Amino acid sequence: MILGLRTAIYPSPDLQGAKAWYEQVLERKPYFDEPFYVGFAVGGFELGLVPEGEPGTSGPQPLWGVADADAALARLLELGASIIEPVTEVGGGIRVVAVKDPFGNRFGIIENPHFKPSEVE
């Protein structure tokens, strides 16, 4: 049985550069930091960086929760991301946005007033 999202992995051939950028975005240091994998704990989930693979904006598109999509977008742009999809209301007060990180990966965020952290297993 599928238990829910646990990890989103981003290909990062410039692993040290990606680690530094995501430390700023996530405002935390990785809990696991090896030459083959860097892992950040984010709200009970994991954002992982691997040195192999081809960065891209197609394929799986995880969305990371934020309290304010506009503020989060502004900060990501300040840190060097570029807009793929602007902040968009998708119904029920849910707002999504996607950027391309400086390494070529899609990084999606979601402001969802209905999300209940207590229900995460």
BELWOTA-V406775 format. One record per run of one state. SS is the DSSP state (A for helix, B for strand, O for the rest). FROM is the first residue (numbers start at 1). LEN is the number of residues. If there is no record, write none. Layout:
# BELWOTA-V406775
SS/FROM/LEN
SS/FROM/LEN
This chain:
# BELWOTA-V406775
O/1/6
B/7/5
O/12/3
A/15/12
O/27/5
B/32/3
O/35/2
B/37/6
O/43/2
B/45/6
O/51/12
B/63/3
O/66/3
A/69/10
O/79/3
B/82/10
O/92/2
B/94/7
O/101/5
B/106/6
O/112/5
A/117/3
O/120/2
